[in-house]
């Protein structure tokens, strides 16, 4: 696990899955954040949200640009492990009982049908729409009780950031077991619905142009997010430069 830009990342994919297994074996609940550029910006600007993100087991790097920035600042080679990838890896592994919470029931029903081609076991798993309300208004005790009765090991959450991360943080104290993972738009990507947002083509992903694809898919929402990222990015990078300088100074005194 490493910390960059005030976020505790785990970049090593085998270590991610080993940590999930260990968390479940230990019987203690936890959650994992999938940190994209939007979350990076919110962590930089909001101390409370930063605490929520770093209250997780760790965060996954869902931004193709963060490894570029790390390479530029530190010279380290790191790779992205996005929400779509961990979702597919865990679902297709057929190792866990899962519960799928959030978004609209129509999307969840389509998601269940589509995932059965990768994991027939999902036919007997729970796909439930959560009520449209604020983070403060959820009945966390009731939701946790339903998860416990279901027996789910992995709790997939799709409410969009920052809501889904705050939801997991609020839910955790009521859980006795399970690892929650917030995956944002991934339910839409794997639903197979014609009118659902699609993931970008692989060539765009490799060229760090996924944000362009997302803008075309959801212009009103994504333009606002991208603009916020662009105007905040210089401050984020400058702050990390200062962190780097401080770390080097500390190392030189040892």
The 8 nearest C-alpha neighbors of each residue, nearest first, counted from 0:
[[1, 9, 8, 7, 2, 10, 57, 11],
 [2, 0, 8, 7, 9, 3, 10, 6],
 [1, 3, 7, 6, 8, 5, 4, 0],
 [2, 4, 5, 6, 1, 7, 239, 8],
 [3, 5, 6, 239, 235, 2, 39, 43],
 [6, 4, 3, 2, 7, 42, 43, 49],
 [7, 5, 2, 4, 3, 8, 53, 58],
 [8, 6, 2, 57, 1, 58, 53, 0],
 [9, 7, 58, 1, 0, 57, 59, 2],
 [8, 10, 0, 11, 59, 57, 58, 1],
 [11, 9, 8, 12, 78, 59, 77, 60],
 [10, 12, 14, 13, 9, 15, 0, 78],
 [11, 13, 15, 14, 10, 16, 80, 9],
 [14, 12, 16, 15, 11, 17, 18, 10],
 [15, 13, 17, 11, 12, 16, 18, 9],
 [16, 14, 12, 18, 13, 17, 11, 19],
 [17, 15, 19, 13, 18, 14, 20, 12],
 [16, 18, 14, 20, 19, 15, 13, 21],
 [19, 17, 21, 15, 16, 20, 14, 22],
 [20, 18, 16, 22, 21, 17, 23, 15],
 [19, 21, 17, 23, 18, 22, 24, 16],
 [22, 20, 24, 18, 19, 23, 25, 17],
 [23, 21, 19, 25, 20, 24, 18, 27],
 [22, 24, 20, 26, 25, 21, 177, 19],
 [25, 23, 21, 26, 22, 20, 27, 19],
 [26, 24, 22, 23, 27, 21, 20, 28],
 [25, 27, 23, 24, 176, 22, 28, 175],
 [26, 28, 176, 25, 22, 175, 23, 29],
 [29, 27, 176, 177, 178, 175, 174, 171],
 [30, 28, 178, 56, 171, 179, 55, 27],
 [29, 31, 179, 55, 178, 180, 56, 167],
 [30, 32, 180, 55, 58, 56, 57, 179],
 [33, 31, 58, 181, 34, 180, 59, 52],
 [32, 34, 59, 58, 61, 82, 60, 181],
 [33, 35, 61, 60, 38, 59, 32, 58],
 [34, 36, 61, 62, 38, 37, 39, 33],
 [37, 35, 39, 38, 62, 40, 228, 34],
 [36, 38, 40, 39, 35, 41, 224, 228],
 [37, 39, 41, 40, 35, 34, 36, 42],
 [40, 38, 36, 42, 37, 41, 35, 43],
 [41, 39, 43, 37, 38, 42, 228, 36],
 [40, 42, 38, 44, 43, 39, 45, 37],
 [43, 41, 49, 39, 45, 40, 44, 48],
 [42, 44, 40, 41, 45, 39, 235, 49],
 [43, 45, 41, 42, 40, 46, 49, 48],
 [44, 46, 48, 42, 47, 41, 43, 49],
 [47, 45, 49, 48, 50, 44, 42, 43],
 [48, 46, 50, 49, 45, 51, 42, 52],
 [47, 49, 51, 50, 45, 46, 42, 52],
 [50, 48, 42, 46, 52, 47, 51, 53],
 [49, 51, 47, 53, 48, 52, 54, 46],
 [52, 50, 48, 54, 49, 53, 168, 47],
 [53, 51, 49, 54, 50, 55, 48, 32],
 [52, 54, 50, 55, 51, 49, 7, 6],
 [55, 53, 51, 52, 50, 56, 168, 57],
 [54, 56, 57, 30, 53, 31, 52, 29],
 [55, 57, 31, 30, 29, 54, 58, 53],
 [58, 56, 55, 7, 8, 31, 9, 32],
 [59, 57, 32, 8, 33, 31, 7, 34],
 [58, 60, 33, 8, 9, 34, 61, 80],
 [59, 61, 79, 34, 80, 62, 81, 33],
 [62, 60, 81, 35, 34, 33, 79, 80],
 [61, 63, 35, 64, 60, 65, 36, 79],
 [62, 64, 65, 79, 207, 66, 61, 67],
 [63, 65, 67, 62, 66, 68, 207, 36],
 [64, 66, 68, 67, 62, 63, 69, 60],
 [67, 65, 69, 77, 68, 64, 78, 70],
 [68, 66, 64, 70, 65, 69, 71, 63],
 [67, 69, 71, 65, 70, 66, 72, 64],
 [70, 68, 66, 72, 71, 67, 73, 65],
 [71, 69, 74, 75, 67, 68, 73, 72],
 [70, 72, 68, 69, 74, 73, 67, 75],
 [73, 71, 69, 70, 68, 74, 240, 243],
 [74, 72, 75, 70, 69, 71, 243, 68],
 [73, 75, 70, 71, 72, 76, 69, 68],
 [76, 74, 70, 73, 69, 77, 71, 72],
 [77, 75, 70, 74, 78, 66, 69, 67],
 [76, 78, 66, 75, 10, 79, 69, 70],
 [79, 77, 66, 10, 80, 76, 63, 60],
 [78, 80, 60, 63, 61, 81, 62, 66],
 [81, 79, 60, 61, 59, 84, 78, 82],
 [80, 82, 61, 84, 83, 79, 60, 85],
 [81, 83, 182, 85, 84, 86, 33, 61],
 [84, 82, 86, 81, 185, 85, 87, 182],
 [85, 83, 87, 86, 81, 82, 88, 80],
 [86, 84, 88, 82, 87, 83, 89, 81],
 [87, 85, 83, 84, 89, 88, 82, 90],
 [86, 88, 90, 84, 85, 89, 91, 83],
 [89, 87, 85, 91, 86, 90, 84, 92],
 [88, 90, 92, 86, 91, 87, 85, 93],
 [89, 91, 87, 92, 88, 93, 86, 118],
 [90, 92, 117, 93, 118, 88, 89, 87],
 [91, 93, 89, 94, 90, 88, 118, 95],
 [92, 94, 91, 95, 90, 118, 89, 120],
 [95, 93, 92, 96, 89, 90, 91, 97],
 [96, 94, 93, 152, 97, 153, 151, 89],
 [95, 97, 151, 152, 153, 98, 150, 94],
 [98, 96, 153, 151, 152, 154, 95, 124],
 [97, 99, 125, 154, 151, 155, 126, 124],
 [100, 98, 126, 155, 125, 154, 127, 156],
 [101, 99, 156, 127, 128, 155, 126, 129],
 [100, 102, 128, 129, 157, 158, 156, 127],
 [101, 103, 128, 157, 158, 104, 129, 106],
 [104, 102, 106, 105, 128, 107, 101, 129],
 [103, 105, 107, 128, 106, 108, 127, 102],
 [106, 104, 108, 103, 107, 109, 110, 102],
 [107, 105, 109, 104, 103, 108, 110, 190],
 [108, 106, 104, 110, 109, 105, 126, 111],
 [107, 109, 111, 105, 110, 106, 104, 112],
 [108, 110, 190, 112, 106, 107, 111, 113],
 [111, 109, 190, 107, 113, 108, 112, 189],
 [110, 112, 108, 114, 109, 113, 107, 115],
 [113, 111, 109, 110, 115, 114, 108, 122],
 [112, 114, 110, 115, 111, 190, 109, 116],
 [115, 113, 111, 116, 117, 112, 110, 118],
 [114, 116, 119, 118, 117, 113, 112, 121],
 [115, 117, 114, 118, 113, 119, 112, 91],
 [118, 116, 91, 115, 114, 119, 90, 113],
 [117, 119, 115, 120, 91, 116, 121, 114],
 [120, 118, 115, 121, 122, 116, 117, 114],
 [119, 121, 122, 118, 123, 115, 124, 93],
 [122, 120, 124, 123, 119, 115, 118, 111],
 [123, 121, 120, 124, 119, 115, 111, 112],
 [122, 124, 121, 120, 125, 119, 96, 111],
 [125, 123, 121, 122, 98, 97, 126, 96],
 [124, 126, 98, 127, 99, 123, 97, 149],
 [127, 125, 99, 107, 100, 98, 124, 128],
 [128, 126, 100, 125, 99, 129, 101, 104],
 [127, 129, 101, 104, 103, 102, 100, 130],
 [128, 130, 101, 100, 127, 131, 102, 103],
 [131, 129, 132, 128, 137, 101, 102, 133],
 [130, 132, 129, 133, 102, 128, 137, 101],
 [133, 131, 130, 136, 134, 137, 135, 129],
 [132, 134, 136, 135, 137, 131, 162, 130],
 [135, 133, 136, 137, 166, 162, 132, 165],
 [134, 136, 133, 137, 132, 138, 166, 169],
 [135, 137, 133, 134, 132, 138, 139, 130],
 [138, 136, 139, 135, 134, 132, 133, 130],
 [137, 139, 141, 140, 142, 136, 135, 143],
 [140, 138, 142, 141, 170, 137, 143, 173],
 [139, 141, 143, 142, 138, 173, 144, 170],
 [140, 142, 144, 139, 143, 138, 145, 146],
 [143, 141, 139, 145, 144, 140, 146, 138],
 [144, 142, 146, 140, 145, 174, 141, 173],
 [143, 145, 147, 141, 142, 146, 140, 148],
 [144, 146, 148, 142, 143, 147, 149, 141],
 [147, 145, 149, 143, 144, 148, 151, 150],
 [146, 148, 144, 150, 149, 145, 143, 151],
 [149, 147, 145, 150, 146, 144, 151, 143],
 [148, 150, 146, 147, 151, 145, 125, 98],
 [151, 149, 147, 148, 146, 152, 96, 97],
 [152, 150, 97, 96, 149, 153, 98, 146],
 [151, 153, 177, 96, 97, 95, 178, 150],
 [154, 152, 97, 178, 177, 151, 179, 155],
 [155, 153, 179, 98, 97, 178, 180, 99],
 [154, 156, 99, 180, 179, 181, 100, 98],
 [155, 157, 181, 100, 101, 180, 182, 158],
 [158, 156, 183, 101, 182, 159, 181, 102],
 [157, 159, 163, 101, 183, 162, 102, 156],
 [160, 158, 183, 163, 162, 157, 161, 184],
 [161, 159, 162, 163, 164, 158, 183, 38],
 [160, 162, 164, 163, 159, 165, 38, 48],
 [161, 163, 160, 165, 164, 159, 166, 158],
 [162, 164, 158, 166, 165, 160, 159, 161],
 [165, 163, 167, 166, 162, 161, 168, 160],
 [164, 166, 168, 162, 167, 163, 169, 161],
 [165, 167, 163, 169, 164, 168, 162, 170],
 [168, 166, 170, 164, 169, 165, 171, 163],
 [167, 169, 165, 166, 171, 170, 51, 164],
 [170, 168, 166, 167, 171, 165, 172, 139],
 [169, 171, 167, 139, 168, 173, 172, 166],
 [170, 172, 174, 173, 168, 169, 167, 29],
 [173, 171, 174, 170, 169, 168, 175, 28],
 [174, 172, 171, 170, 143, 140, 175, 139],
 [175, 173, 171, 143, 176, 172, 28, 170],
 [174, 176, 28, 27, 173, 177, 26, 147],
 [177, 175, 28, 27, 26, 174, 23, 152],
 [176, 178, 152, 28, 153, 23, 179, 151],
 [177, 179, 29, 153, 30, 28, 154, 152],
 [178, 180, 154, 30, 155, 153, 31, 29],
 [181, 179, 31, 155, 30, 156, 154, 32],
 [182, 180, 156, 32, 157, 155, 183, 163],
 [181, 183, 82, 157, 185, 156, 180, 184],
 [184, 182, 157, 159, 185, 158, 181, 160],
 [183, 185, 187, 186, 182, 188, 157, 159],
 [184, 186, 188, 187, 182, 183, 83, 189],
 [187, 185, 189, 188, 184, 190, 110, 157],
 [186, 188, 190, 185, 184, 189, 195, 196],
 [187, 189, 185, 197, 186, 190, 198, 196],
 [190, 188, 186, 187, 191, 110, 185, 113],
 [189, 191, 110, 109, 187, 192, 188, 186],
 [190, 192, 189, 193, 113, 109, 188, 110],
 [193, 191, 195, 190, 194, 109, 106, 187],
 [192, 194, 195, 191, 196, 190, 197, 187],
 [193, 195, 192, 196, 191, 197, 187, 190],
 [194, 196, 192, 187, 193, 197, 188, 191],
 [197, 195, 187, 188, 216, 194, 198, 184],
 [198, 196, 188, 195, 199, 187, 216, 189],
 [197, 199, 188, 200, 196, 212, 213, 209],
 [198, 200, 212, 209, 203, 197, 201, 204],
 [201, 199, 203, 202, 204, 198, 209, 212],
 [200, 202, 204, 203, 205, 199, 206, 198],
 [201, 203, 205, 204, 200, 206, 199, 208],
 [204, 202, 208, 206, 201, 205, 200, 209],
 [203, 205, 201, 207, 209, 202, 206, 208],
 [206, 204, 202, 203, 207, 201, 208, 63],
 [205, 207, 203, 204, 208, 202, 209, 201],
 [208, 206, 204, 205, 209, 63, 203, 64],
 [209, 207, 203, 210, 211, 206, 204, 212],
 [208, 210, 212, 204, 211, 203, 199, 207],
 [209, 211, 213, 208, 212, 214, 225, 207],
 [212, 210, 214, 209, 208, 213, 215, 203],
 [211, 213, 209, 215, 210, 214, 199, 216],
 [214, 212, 216, 210, 215, 211, 217, 209],
 [215, 213, 218, 221, 211, 217, 212, 216],
 [214, 216, 212, 213, 218, 217, 211, 221],
 [215, 217, 213, 214, 218, 196, 212, 197],
 [218, 216, 214, 215, 220, 219, 221, 213],
 [219, 217, 214, 221, 215, 222, 220, 216],
 [218, 220, 222, 221, 217, 223, 214, 224],
 [219, 221, 218, 223, 217, 222, 224, 214],
 [220, 222, 224, 214, 218, 223, 219, 217],
 [223, 221, 225, 224, 218, 219, 220, 214],
 [222, 224, 226, 221, 225, 220, 227, 219],
 [225, 223, 221, 227, 222, 226, 228, 37],
 [224, 226, 228, 222, 227, 223, 221, 229],
 [225, 227, 229, 223, 228, 224, 222, 230],
 [226, 228, 224, 225, 230, 229, 231, 223],
 [229, 227, 225, 231, 226, 230, 232, 40],
 [230, 228, 226, 232, 231, 227, 225, 233],
 [229, 231, 227, 228, 232, 226, 233, 234],
 [232, 230, 228, 229, 234, 233, 227, 235],
 [231, 233, 235, 229, 234, 230, 228, 236],
 [234, 232, 236, 235, 231, 237, 230, 229],
 [233, 235, 237, 232, 236, 231, 238, 230],
 [236, 234, 232, 238, 233, 237, 239, 231],
 [237, 235, 239, 233, 238, 234, 232, 240],
 [238, 236, 240, 234, 239, 235, 233, 241],
 [237, 239, 241, 235, 236, 240, 234, 242],
 [240, 238, 242, 236, 241, 237, 4, 243],
 [241, 239, 243, 237, 242, 238, 244, 236],
 [240, 242, 244, 238, 239, 243, 245, 237],
 [243, 241, 239, 245, 240, 244, 246, 238],
 [244, 242, 240, 246, 241, 245, 239, 247],
 [243, 245, 241, 247, 242, 246, 240, 248],
 [244, 246, 248, 242, 243, 247, 241, 249],
 [247, 245, 249, 243, 248, 244, 242, 250],
 [248, 246, 250, 244, 249, 245, 251, 243],
 [247, 249, 245, 251, 246, 250, 244, 252],
 [248, 250, 246, 252, 247, 251, 245, 253],
 [251, 249, 247, 253, 252, 248, 246, 245],
 [250, 252, 248, 249, 253, 247, 246, 245],
 [253, 251, 249, 250, 248, 247, 246, 245],
 [252, 250, 251, 249, 248, 247, 246, 245]]
